[in-house]
């Protein structure tokens, strides 16, 4: 059994127009959402074995924030290939994950996160908002066995669901 968590980065900061898209950080709402979603992950007792993250600054900050808040100390791999990625490339990256990892977080961008969640399961999600998390379970022993449409949607959550 393999568990894949597709996570869109937290809300990005558009205040400095001199920064390119790749270099944008997070705004205050994004930083707060990290705390909210980390609490939900802890409550659900979800801890990844491995994190694959886009190399863009906002995804790195999202990943580092979540990892810190949930107490994750394992491997984080940053990949330029997850930035503005073709779905086929993302699928290849997932299939190349070491089979010793059963629970994997992929932290990326839209539209890829939404599109990937929709092709991996028979469930339809209109849009994965910032810091949305789509949990998908696969009845496979090896990531190489991963196939489109064979995942089971476990849950789909996002920060606005947990407004206090």
C-alpha positions as CSV (number, residue, x, y, z in Angstrom):
1,X,0.0,0.0,0.0
2,X,1.3,3.4,-1.0
3,X,0.0,6.8,0.2
4,X,0.5,9.9,-1.9
5,X,-0.3,13.4,-0.6
6,X,-0.5,16.1,-3.3
7,X,0.0,19.5,-1.6
8,X,-0.2,22.9,-3.3
9,X,2.1,25.5,-1.9
10,X,0.8,28.1,0.6
11,X,-0.5,31.5,-0.4
12,X,2.4,33.4,-2.1
13,X,3.6,37.0,-1.7
14,X,3.0,39.3,-4.6
15,X,4.1,42.5,-2.9
16,X,7.6,42.7,-4.4
17,X,7.0,43.0,-8.2
18,X,10.7,42.9,-8.8
19,X,10.7,39.2,-7.9
20,X,10.1,36.6,-10.6
21,X,7.4,33.9,-10.2
22,X,10.0,31.3,-9.1
23,X,11.4,33.5,-6.4
24,X,8.2,34.6,-4.7
25,X,7.9,33.8,-1.0
26,X,4.8,33.4,1.2
27,X,2.5,36.1,2.5
28,X,1.2,36.2,6.1
29,X,-2.0,34.3,5.2
30,X,0.2,31.5,3.7
31,X,2.4,31.3,6.8
32,X,-0.7,31.1,9.0
33,X,-2.2,28.4,6.8
34,X,0.9,26.2,7.3
35,X,0.2,26.2,11.1
36,X,-3.4,25.3,10.5
37,X,-2.7,22.4,8.1
38,X,0.2,21.1,10.2
39,X,-2.3,20.8,13.1
40,X,-4.7,18.9,10.9
41,X,-1.9,16.5,9.7
42,X,-0.8,15.9,13.3
43,X,-4.4,15.3,14.3
44,X,-4.8,12.7,11.5
45,X,-1.4,11.2,12.5
46,X,0.0,11.7,9.1
47,X,3.8,11.7,8.8
48,X,5.6,11.3,5.4
49,X,8.5,9.0,4.8
50,X,9.7,11.2,2.0
51,X,9.0,14.7,0.6
52,X,9.4,15.7,-3.0
53,X,9.1,19.4,-3.5
54,X,9.3,21.9,-6.3
55,X,12.5,24.0,-6.2
56,X,10.5,27.3,-6.3
57,X,10.9,29.4,-3.2
58,X,7.2,29.3,-2.1
59,X,7.1,25.5,-2.3
60,X,10.4,25.3,-0.3
61,X,9.0,27.6,2.4
62,X,5.7,25.7,2.5
63,X,7.6,22.3,2.8
64,X,10.0,23.6,5.4
65,X,7.2,25.1,7.5
66,X,5.1,22.0,7.4
67,X,8.1,19.7,8.1
68,X,9.0,21.8,11.1
69,X,5.5,22.0,12.5
70,X,4.8,18.2,12.2
71,X,8.3,17.2,13.4
72,X,9.4,15.7,10.1
73,X,13.2,15.1,10.0
74,X,13.4,12.8,7.0
75,X,14.6,13.5,3.4
76,X,13.3,16.4,1.4
77,X,14.3,16.4,-2.3
78,X,13.9,19.6,-4.2
79,X,13.2,19.3,-8.0
80,X,13.2,21.9,-10.7
81,X,11.2,19.4,-12.7
82,X,8.1,20.0,-10.5
83,X,8.0,23.7,-11.4
84,X,5.7,24.3,-14.4
85,X,5.7,20.5,-14.8
86,X,4.1,18.4,-17.5
87,X,1.9,15.7,-15.9
88,X,3.9,12.9,-17.6
89,X,7.1,14.2,-16.0
90,X,5.5,14.3,-12.5
91,X,4.2,10.8,-13.0
92,X,7.7,9.6,-13.9
93,X,9.1,11.4,-10.8
94,X,6.6,9.6,-8.6
95,X,7.3,6.2,-10.3
96,X,11.0,6.7,-9.6
97,X,10.5,7.1,-5.8
98,X,12.3,4.5,-3.8
99,X,9.9,1.8,-2.7
100,X,11.2,2.0,0.9
101,X,8.9,5.0,1.1
102,X,5.2,4.3,1.6
103,X,3.9,7.7,2.5
104,X,5.0,10.5,0.2
105,X,4.3,14.3,0.1
106,X,4.6,16.0,-3.2
107,X,4.6,19.8,-2.8
108,X,3.9,21.7,-6.0
109,X,1.8,24.1,-7.9
110,X,-1.4,24.5,-9.8
111,X,-2.7,23.6,-12.3
112,X,-0.5,20.4,-11.9
113,X,-1.7,19.5,-8.4
114,X,-5.4,19.7,-9.4
115,X,-4.8,17.9,-12.7
116,X,-2.8,15.2,-11.1
117,X,-5.3,14.6,-8.4
118,X,-8.0,14.2,-11.0
119,X,-6.2,11.7,-13.2
120,X,-5.0,9.6,-10.3
121,X,-8.5,8.9,-8.9
122,X,-12.0,8.7,-10.2
123,X,-13.0,11.7,-8.0
124,X,-13.2,15.2,-9.5
125,X,-11.8,18.2,-7.8
126,X,-12.5,21.5,-9.4
127,X,-9.5,23.3,-7.9
128,X,-7.0,22.5,-5.2
129,X,-6.6,25.9,-3.4
130,X,-3.4,27.1,-1.8
131,X,-2.2,24.6,0.8
132,X,-4.9,22.2,-0.2
133,X,-4.0,18.5,0.4
134,X,-5.3,15.6,-1.6
135,X,-4.7,12.2,0.0
136,X,-4.6,9.3,-2.4
137,X,-4.1,5.6,-1.5
138,X,-2.8,3.1,-4.0
139,X,-3.0,-0.7,-3.7
140,X,0.5,-1.2,-5.0
141,X,3.8,-2.4,-3.5
142,X,6.1,-0.4,-5.8
143,X,5.8,3.1,-7.0
144,X,6.7,1.8,-10.5
145,X,3.2,0.1,-10.5
146,X,1.4,3.5,-10.1
147,X,-1.2,3.9,-12.9
148,X,-3.6,6.7,-13.8
149,X,-7.1,6.3,-12.4
150,X,-6.1,3.5,-9.9
151,X,-5.9,5.7,-6.7
152,X,-8.5,5.9,-4.1
153,X,-9.3,9.4,-2.8
154,X,-8.9,9.3,1.0
155,X,-9.6,13.0,1.6
156,X,-9.3,16.5,0.2
157,X,-8.7,19.3,2.7
158,X,-7.7,23.0,2.6
159,X,-7.2,25.8,5.1
160,X,-10.6,27.5,4.8
161,X,-12.3,24.3,6.0
162,X,-10.6,24.9,9.4
163,X,-11.3,28.6,10.0
164,X,-11.6,29.3,13.6
